[in-house]
Structure formats: C-alpha cells, structure tokens
Amino acid sequence: MAETRTTENLAVKRIACVAVLCAAFWAAGPPNAGGDIYWFQDEQGIVHLSNVPVDGRFRFKEREKRQRPKKGAKVLPGRYGKGYDKLIGRVARAQGLDADLLKAVVAAESNYDPKAVSRKGAVGLMQLMPATARGMGVTDPFHPAENLEAGARHLKRLIDKYRGRLPLALSAYNAGEKAVDRYNGIPPFPETRDYVQKVLQAYGTARKAQTGGR
C-alpha cells in the first residue's frame, strides 16, 4: 500500500508540475524563436514543450500565429524581407553555385525566415533537418550563415551526384536521395513536384532579369 501511495503521489506531483509548466509556457506568449509548438511525454511521465523539435520524440502540438509588423515599423532583414543577398552571394561563390539558384531555394524553403520550423522539424533559411545539420557540423541551425553554408554544401553535393541535372538535385533536396533513386527521377509526390517547379520558375525569372530577358 505504501508503494502504491508513493507512486500515486509521484503521478500527482508530475501532473501538477506539468500544469504549472504549461501555464507558464502559454502565459509567456509565442516563443521568441518562432515556428510551431511541439511536445512529447518521456518515460517518467514528464511532458516537454518546445518550439525547436531537436529530439525525435517531439510531436506537433499547435501552430504559432505569427504576426506581421505594423505599418511603418522597422522590419528586421530576412524575417519578412530579403536581407541576405550579400551573404547568399558569398556562400554561393564559395560552393560554386549560382546565387540566383540559392535565392530561389531559400525563398521556396523558408521565405527568407531564419527562424522557420516546418512540421517535419526542418529549420532555418534552408530548412535543414536536424540529422542533416548535425552531420554537417552545424552547431546552431537557426544561425543564418551556418544554415546557408550547410544547405549550400548539401545542394552542391546533390547537383554533383546527379551530374548537373537540377530537377533531380532539387527533388533530392526536398524528398531525399532515396526517393529520387527509387523512382529514377522526380518522385511522384505533389509536394516535391510543386517544389521543383517553384524553384526552377523563380530561378528562371531571376536569370532572365539578369540577362535582360534574353
């Protein structure tokens, strides 16, 4: 009986602790980092809440309502505007990529929001998956330069792997190399096909602007 009461007491304490944490979490308002809200309950019954799902056990809970800045307010470069042109140009040159291509990928992936988090857990300007970021030595995937450099290296490797066939490289960036290799081409996923078309269209438009429409 003593053991049963102890277990029950621990359960009550955990529930109370979770309630307090949740109340504090929501009272604090939307997380500063932006993105969706995730949760998981560990083996000890403790509930973890975060807007950065770095642990594979995190599950989507609720989408944060992002607010646009008021009219006339100062906008931080990159959050709602394209304030990373110089950085993208530098990273593109270092990796031997066309800067317009890298810009098109960033626009399609995160719309230039360095704090973007997808439902699948991809983060940052280039929407790196946590495993990919760790494998490429990224210490802070939300840091614009680190994220861009890793994403650009990953994209360049895919372009080289598929011998310059950009649609395949973009498909692999979006759906993974295994999917492209399995279907021996662009996978029949609507999301991937739309993504490739969106990037190529933006890239083509930028190239035409650079060459005066020729």
Secondary structure, DSSP 8 states (H G I E B T S, - for coil): -HHHHHHHHHHHHHHHHHHHHHHHHHHT-S-TT-S-EEEEE-TTS-EEEESS--STT-EEEE--------TT----TTTSS---HHHHHHHHHHHT--HHHHHHHHHHHHTT-TT-B-TT--BTTTTB-HHHHHHTT-S-TTSHHHHHHHHHHHHHHHHHHTTT-HHHHHHHHHH-HHHHHHHTSS-S-HHHHHHHHHHHHHHHHHHHHHTTT-
